[in-house]
């Protein structure tokens, strides 16, 4: 077991490689009620909940991004109201990033804030969504546009959840892992070079090392800039186009798959603008392709994607801003790029 501390609106611990039921126990003490928020697909897997004197309520929400709607958010609040949840009660999120995003937002707004614990069950949630205190739901106009900054009291990373994760979902999580490598930890990039998805899945020690390194990157960045004044934006590397593709695909693609395409686009743009070498630009595509992740999108969708990017949270007064790198581990910002450079970067990844 390894603990990584995050210092944000509160100081909390990410406990890595633990049995989630065992570690959750102390957080249930002196609670009147506990709300366990879980997706439909995960409900039957959340068994053997720790013994507690509190009343435990299971609230099941739709799978994936469908669970991050305003209607679902309102429904969960109504559940809490009907059950009479107080400030001393607890929310426990067991699921992927959509579940932790929604649950954290619910916890942040019920009675102006009650405690919550994140139990991420996907690789993407373990290294990204469950950590950092960004909570929220989607709008018809874009992803995560409604939300708050509100940290959990703890994040419990139990690697046993990964054994039943599909290859597609595991690979999607690796896109967020690789992102952490490109923006901060070059060792992650080294570890993922010249290997396939099966090589990672078949090596538990490597998987644990990648998860731990990624969490350490996010914890360090979030602790320095909790509310994304500037420095935390580096965690959005690859996400500007990635979120635009998610919206365009109506969330039929995994978040990590969209980020994968977005990473290649961001590298192409940095190269187009003279910031990034051809070698490192190609490295993005090579590693992601080897891991079985998409690196292209159809040319005809550019006008819609360009429109979607204007509501990205990093944009200012309609001006596009991109996180980019000049080399592995060194980030920069590209502000108001030329439309010709944007199009050229996009056309380079078109299928």
DOVEX-756003 format. One line per field, with one value per residue (C-alpha): residue number from 1; residue in three letters; x, y, z. Coordinates in Angstrom, 2 decimals. Example, Ala and Ser with C-alpha at 12.3 -4.5 7.8 and 13.67 -1.06 7.14 Angstrom:
REM DOVEX-756003
num <- [1  2];
residu <- [ALA  SER];
px <- [12.30  13.67];
py <- [-4.50  -1.06];
pz <- [7.80  7.14];
END
This chain:
REM DOVEX-756003
num <- [1  2  3  4  5  6  7  8  9  10  11  12  13  14  15  16  17  18  19  20  21  22  23  24  25  26  27  28  29  30  31  32  33  34  35  36  37  38  39  40  41  42  43  44  45  46  47  48  49  50  51  52  53  54  55  56  57  58  59  60  61  62  63  64  65  66  67  68  69  70  71  72  73  74  75  76  77  78  79  80  81  82  83  84  85  86  87  88  89  90  91  92  93  94  95  96  97  98  99  100  101  102  103  104  105  106  107  108  109  110  111  112  113  114  115  116  117  118  119  120  121  122  123  124  125  126  127  128  129  130  131  132  133  134  135  136  137  138  139  140  141  142  143  144  145  146  147  148  149  150  151  152  153  154  155  156  157  158  159  160  161  162  163  164  165  166  167  168  169  170  171  172  173  174  175  176  177  178  179  180  181  182  183  184  185  186  187  188  189  190  191  192  193  194  195  196  197  198  199  200  201  202  203  204  205  206  207  208  209  210  211  212  213  214  215  216  217  218  219  220  221  222  223  224  225  226  227  228  229  230  231  232  233  234  235  236  237  238  239  240  241  242  243  244  245  246  247  248  249  250  251  252  253  254  255  256  257  258  259  260  261  262  263  264  265  266  267  268  269  270  271  272  273  274  275  276  277  278  279  280  281  282  283  284  285  286  287  288  289  290  291  292  293  294  295  296  297  298  299  300  301  302  303  304  305  306  307  308  309  310  311  312  313  314  315  316  317  318  319  320  321  322  323  324  325  326  327  328  329  330  331  332  333  334  335  336  337  338  339  340  341  342  343  344  345  346  347  348  349  350  351];
residu <- [UNK  UNK  UNK  UNK  UNK  UNK  UNK  UNK  UNK  UNK  UNK  UNK  UNK  UNK  UNK  UNK  UNK  UNK  UNK  UNK  UNK  UNK  UNK  UNK  UNK  UNK  UNK  UNK  UNK  UNK  UNK  UNK  UNK  UNK  UNK  UNK  UNK  UNK  UNK  UNK  UNK  UNK  UNK  UNK  UNK  UNK  UNK  UNK  UNK  UNK  UNK  UNK  UNK  UNK  UNK  UNK  UNK  UNK  UNK  UNK  UNK  UNK  UNK  UNK  UNK  UNK  UNK  UNK  UNK  UNK  UNK  UNK  UNK  UNK  UNK  UNK  UNK  UNK  UNK  UNK  UNK  UNK  UNK  UNK  UNK  UNK  UNK  UNK  UNK  UNK  UNK  UNK  UNK  UNK  UNK  UNK  UNK  UNK  UNK  UNK  UNK  UNK  UNK  UNK  UNK  UNK  UNK  UNK  UNK  UNK  UNK  UNK  UNK  UNK  UNK  UNK  UNK  UNK  UNK  UNK  UNK  UNK  UNK  UNK  UNK  UNK  UNK  UNK  UNK  UNK  UNK  UNK  UNK  UNK  UNK  UNK  UNK  UNK  UNK  UNK  UNK  UNK  UNK  UNK  UNK  UNK  UNK  UNK  UNK  UNK  UNK  UNK  UNK  UNK  UNK  UNK  UNK  UNK  UNK  UNK  UNK  UNK  UNK  UNK  UNK  UNK  UNK  UNK  UNK  UNK  UNK  UNK  UNK  UNK  UNK  UNK  UNK  UNK  UNK  UNK  UNK  UNK  UNK  UNK  UNK  UNK  UNK  UNK  UNK  UNK  UNK  UNK  UNK  UNK  UNK  UNK  UNK  UNK  UNK  UNK  UNK  UNK  UNK  UNK  UNK  UNK  UNK  UNK  UNK  UNK  UNK  UNK  UNK  UNK  UNK  UNK  UNK  UNK  UNK  UNK  UNK  UNK  UNK  UNK  UNK  UNK  UNK  UNK  UNK  UNK  UNK  UNK  UNK  UNK  UNK  UNK  UNK  UNK  UNK  UNK  UNK  UNK  UNK  UNK  UNK  UNK  UNK  UNK  UNK  UNK  UNK  UNK  UNK  UNK  UNK  UNK  UNK  UNK  UNK  UNK  UNK  UNK  UNK  UNK  UNK  UNK  UNK  UNK  UNK  UNK  UNK  UNK  UNK  UNK  UNK  UNK  UNK  UNK  UNK  UNK  UNK  UNK  UNK  UNK  UNK  UNK  UNK  UNK  UNK  UNK  UNK  UNK  UNK  UNK  UNK  UNK  UNK  UNK  UNK  UNK  UNK  UNK  UNK  UNK  UNK  UNK  UNK  UNK  UNK  UNK  UNK  UNK  UNK  UNK  UNK  UNK  UNK  UNK  UNK  UNK  UNK  UNK  UNK  UNK  UNK  UNK  UNK  UNK  UNK  UNK  UNK  UNK  UNK  UNK  UNK  UNK  UNK  UNK  UNK  UNK  UNK  UNK  UNK  UNK  UNK  UNK  UNK  UNK  UNK  UNK  UNK];
px <- [0.00  1.16  -0.43  -0.18  -1.34  -3.29  -3.48  -6.47  -9.58  -8.82  -5.85  -6.74  -5.04  -5.13  -4.61  -3.17  -3.28  -5.73  -8.79  -11.47  -13.89  -11.25  -9.98  -13.46  -14.51  -13.10  -14.86  -18.22  -17.80  -20.23  -22.37  -26.12  -26.56  -24.38  -25.34  -23.59  -23.85  -23.13  -23.84  -26.31  -23.55  -21.65  -24.53  -24.21  -20.46  -20.78  -21.24  -19.85  -20.17  -18.33  -20.36  -21.57  -24.17  -25.20  -28.18  -26.78  -28.74  -27.81  -28.56  -28.18  -27.61  -27.34  -24.03  -21.27  -21.95  -25.72  -25.36  -23.99  -27.21  -29.05  -32.03  -29.90  -28.33  -31.76  -32.98  -30.08  -30.74  -34.38  -33.26  -31.07  -33.89  -36.39  -33.92  -33.21  -29.46  -27.70  -24.29  -22.91  -23.74  -21.51  -21.59  -19.54  -18.98  -18.19  -17.60  -15.86  -15.24  -18.86  -19.94  -17.23  -17.90  -21.61  -21.23  -18.72  -21.01  -23.94  -21.86  -20.64  -24.13  -26.24  -26.51  -23.64  -21.27  -21.11  -18.23  -17.67  -15.26  -14.25  -13.78  -12.72  -13.28  -11.72  -8.16  -9.19  -10.98  -8.06  -5.47  -7.63  -11.34  -11.52  -8.54  -8.29  -11.74  -13.18  -16.82  -19.66  -22.23  -22.63  -24.62  -26.11  -23.45  -20.46  -18.85  -18.41  -19.71  -21.74  -19.73  -17.63  -14.23  -14.84  -12.42  -13.30  -12.14  -10.24  -9.73  -9.39  -7.61  -8.22  -6.51  -8.72  -11.42  -9.15  -9.20  -12.66  -12.16  -12.43  -9.36  -11.09  -11.66  -8.18  -6.61  -8.76  -7.32  -3.80  -4.41  -4.64  -1.55  0.45  -0.77  0.83  4.04  4.17  3.42  5.52  7.00  9.24  9.63  5.99  6.71  9.77  7.78  5.08  7.42  7.56  4.96  1.42  -1.71  -1.35  2.15  0.75  -2.26  -0.06  2.40  0.83  3.99  4.14  0.44  0.88  3.94  2.11  -0.90  1.24  3.30  0.18  -1.51  1.67  1.66  -1.95  -1.57  1.44  -0.29  -3.59  -1.86  -0.17  -3.25  -6.53  -8.96  -7.13  -5.90  -3.22  -0.79  -3.47  -4.48  -1.58  -3.74  -5.99  -3.31  -5.19  -8.58  -9.57  -10.17  -10.88  -13.94  -15.11  -14.99  -16.83  -19.65  -19.68  -19.76  -22.59  -20.29  -20.16  -16.38  -14.68  -13.23  -9.73  -10.22  -11.13  -8.17  -5.93  -6.98  -6.67  -3.11  -2.07  -3.78  -2.08  1.30  0.59  -0.37  2.79  4.84  2.97  3.68  7.39  7.42  7.78  10.16  8.93  10.33  8.29  5.24  5.41  6.04  2.52  0.92  3.24  2.67  -1.07  -1.48  0.56  -1.82  -4.78  -6.08  -7.52  -5.33  -7.50  -10.93  -12.80  -11.86  -15.47  -16.19  -13.75  -16.31  -18.40  -15.36  -14.00  -17.32  -17.37  -13.91  -15.03  -16.80  -13.77  -13.14  -9.64  -10.96  -11.14  -13.63  -13.89  -10.10  -8.81  -6.01  -4.24  -1.93  1.09  4.59  7.97  9.56  8.59  7.94  7.91  4.54  3.51  0.36  -0.63  -3.05  -5.17  -3.48  -4.01  -6.97  -4.60  -2.41  -5.43  -6.68  -3.24  -2.86  -6.26  -5.76  -2.56  -4.53  -7.44  -8.25];
py <- [0.00  3.52  6.77  9.98  13.19  15.89  19.38  21.25  22.65  19.90  17.61  14.04  10.78  8.66  5.13  2.95  -0.84  -1.39  -3.50  -0.86  -2.47  -2.66  0.88  2.38  1.17  4.06  6.64  5.10  5.74  8.16  8.48  8.33  7.43  6.47  6.92  4.49  5.85  3.22  2.72  0.15  -2.04  -2.06  -2.54  -6.32  -6.04  -3.77  -6.46  -7.14  -3.51  -2.93  -3.50  -0.19  1.15  3.68  3.15  2.32  3.39  2.27  4.81  3.39  5.77  5.24  3.98  6.22  9.80  9.23  9.35  12.89  14.60  17.31  14.95  12.30  14.91  16.16  12.61  11.84  15.06  14.04  10.66  12.34  14.64  11.81  9.87  12.91  13.16  15.57  17.21  14.34  11.77  10.38  9.81  6.90  6.84  3.38  3.43  5.06  8.72  9.52  8.18  10.02  13.26  13.17  11.97  14.65  17.32  15.94  15.95  19.49  20.92  18.94  21.16  23.19  20.28  16.86  14.35  11.92  9.06  7.99  4.31  4.39  1.17  2.04  2.93  6.36  7.13  5.88  8.11  11.10  11.58  10.57  12.72  16.47  17.56  18.49  17.44  18.02  17.06  17.67  20.30  19.96  22.50  20.53  18.21  19.13  22.67  22.47  21.65  22.62  22.16  19.90  17.26  13.85  12.94  10.04  8.10  4.32  2.69  -1.07  -2.65  -5.75  -3.79  -3.80  -7.57  -7.50  -4.24  -4.65  -4.10  -1.09  0.56  -0.31  1.21  4.32  4.80  4.52  7.66  9.63  7.83  8.75  12.34  12.52  11.25  13.83  16.78  15.81  12.32  11.19  7.76  7.01  7.66  5.40  2.62  2.72  2.84  -0.23  -2.25  -3.36  -3.23  -6.90  -6.21  -3.70  -5.79  -8.84  -7.04  -6.10  -4.41  -2.21  -1.36  -0.37  1.73  3.56  4.23  5.47  7.76  9.21  9.87  11.53  13.87  14.86  15.25  17.51  19.73  19.95  20.72  23.69  25.03  23.59  25.85  25.85  29.42  28.54  25.74  23.04  23.55  21.31  18.35  19.22  18.31  16.69  17.54  20.58  18.60  15.50  17.02  18.40  14.87  13.45  15.91  15.29  11.51  11.83  10.04  6.86  7.03  6.58  9.70  8.24  7.43  11.06  12.25  9.97  11.72  15.05  14.29  13.61  16.81  18.87  17.45  18.17  21.75  22.31  20.92  23.06  26.16  25.31  24.27  20.48  18.21  15.78  12.90  13.63  14.46  11.03  9.41  10.37  8.52  5.51  4.82  5.39  3.20  0.42  0.54  0.07  3.63  5.75  8.51  9.86  11.31  11.96  15.08  16.12  16.72  19.60  22.47  20.97  20.19  23.70  25.11  22.77  23.89  27.49  26.55  24.75  25.88  27.10  29.49  33.15  35.49  33.12  32.85  29.30  28.30  24.95  23.16  21.95  20.66  21.71  18.44  15.61  17.14  20.79  22.42  25.68  27.42  28.14  31.04  32.16  29.91  30.68  28.90  27.55  25.97  24.44  22.96  21.66  19.98  18.38  17.24  15.51  13.11  12.59  9.09];
pz <- [0.00  -0.81  0.31  -1.70  -0.06  -1.88  -0.40  -1.84  -0.17  2.35  2.83  1.92  1.05  -2.07  -0.76  -3.54  -3.80  -0.95  -0.21  -0.50  1.96  4.67  4.23  3.93  7.38  9.47  7.28  8.22  11.94  13.58  10.46  10.62  6.94  3.98  0.33  -2.01  -5.55  -8.18  -11.88  -13.14  -14.55  -11.25  -8.81  -8.54  -7.94  -4.92  -2.31  1.16  2.18  5.48  8.61  10.01  12.42  9.77  7.49  4.04  0.94  -2.58  -5.31  -8.82  -11.74  -15.53  -16.90  -18.27  -19.35  -19.26  -15.49  -15.62  -16.66  -14.76  -14.46  -12.72  -10.46  -9.41  -8.83  -6.47  -4.54  -4.19  -2.86  -0.25  0.72  1.09  3.23  5.40  4.86  7.21  7.25  9.31  6.63  3.89  0.13  -1.24  -5.01  -6.39  -10.13  -13.04  -13.68  -14.45  -11.05  -9.12  -11.05  -10.30  -6.71  -5.85  -7.28  -5.31  -2.12  -2.77  -3.16  -0.67  2.43  0.93  1.31  2.98  3.07  0.23  -0.51  -4.01  -4.85  -8.53  -10.45  -13.83  -14.70  -15.96  -12.71  -10.62  -12.26  -13.15  -12.53  -8.86  -7.88  -7.72  -6.60  -9.99  -9.82  -12.22  -14.79  -18.50  -20.33  -23.79  -24.76  -23.55  -21.05  -17.37  -17.85  -14.61  -11.53  -8.55  -6.98  -3.98  -2.73  -1.30  2.20  0.64  -2.59  -2.30  -5.24  -5.27  -8.28  -8.10  -9.98  -13.05  -13.49  -15.09  -16.99  -20.76  -22.92  -24.43  -21.04  -19.80  -22.90  -22.50  -19.02  -20.38  -22.46  -19.19  -17.89  -20.99  -20.71  -17.26  -18.79  -21.55  -19.26  -16.25  -15.78  -18.62  -17.01  -17.84  -21.52  -21.32  -19.67  -22.36  -25.36  -27.57  -25.65  -26.35  -24.22  -23.27  -21.96  -19.49  -18.47  -17.93  -15.65  -12.32  -11.05  -14.15  -13.87  -10.22  -11.05  -13.86  -11.64  -8.76  -10.99  -12.64  -9.32  -8.04  -11.05  -10.55  -6.77  -7.23  -9.79  -7.91  -4.61  -6.27  -8.10  -6.84  -8.74  -12.07  -11.98  -14.53  -13.65  -13.28  -16.89  -17.93  -16.83  -19.79  -22.33  -25.20  -23.73  -25.81  -28.98  -26.88  -25.22  -28.56  -30.01  -27.00  -27.54  -31.31  -30.88  -28.35  -25.88  -27.95  -27.67  -24.31  -22.71  -22.97  -26.65  -27.31  -25.23  -27.28  -30.49  -28.69  -27.61  -31.19  -32.31  -29.57  -30.57  -34.24  -33.38  -31.32  -34.18  -36.72  -34.60  -34.32  -30.66  -30.80  -32.69  -35.31  -33.26  -30.13  -32.25  -33.89  -30.52  -29.41  -32.30  -32.04  -28.35  -28.47  -31.56  -29.93  -26.97  -29.29  -28.98  -31.84  -33.23  -36.06  -36.78  -39.99  -41.93  -42.60  -38.90  -38.49  -38.70  -35.90  -33.75  -34.26  -33.06  -30.06  -28.97  -28.51  -25.26  -23.84  -20.26  -21.12  -23.77  -22.84  -24.54  -27.48  -27.87  -28.05  -25.68  -25.90  -23.51  -25.46  -24.80  -26.18  -25.07  -22.76  -19.34  -20.46  -21.04  -22.69  -23.89  -27.47  -27.49  -30.43  -33.01  -36.69  -38.24  -40.89  -38.18  -36.48  -39.73  -40.67  -37.28  -37.64  -41.25  -40.23  -38.02  -40.39  -41.56];
END
